[in-house]
């Protein structure tokens, strides 16, 4: 069983959570100026690294709050979780 630390509720079973992709994606400042290709890149393309990855998660079957997580995609180990707006934690790569 994989346990995930919700920043609000504490450690819970992975079945309570849902991953929603890469964290820290900034919306384009002037979306009306983007070409179709640039807009498609923003909407559909994300990093998919082997190793440390910053992700957005939601505690779907708990407090329903969003948070960010740092996870190693090779080992599936969660290195840190933190609330949106909190500083990005430094982790060893």
C-alpha angles and dihedrals in degrees: 000000000000117000122205125197110230107204089225105033103029128228115357139163116279091240089074093062140070127201117222103187138258119004128222099036108158119215112238112266093225107026092170089064095056122106118233089257093051091047090049090051091052094047102040112022123079136162115268104187129179101235131012114024132174111223142178116236135179128206091230098175097035132036092345091225125141124237140165126246136193108217134175104229092202098055097021087230118151107226096183144346125204142171121262108268094027117117115275106257119238111240132179113254 
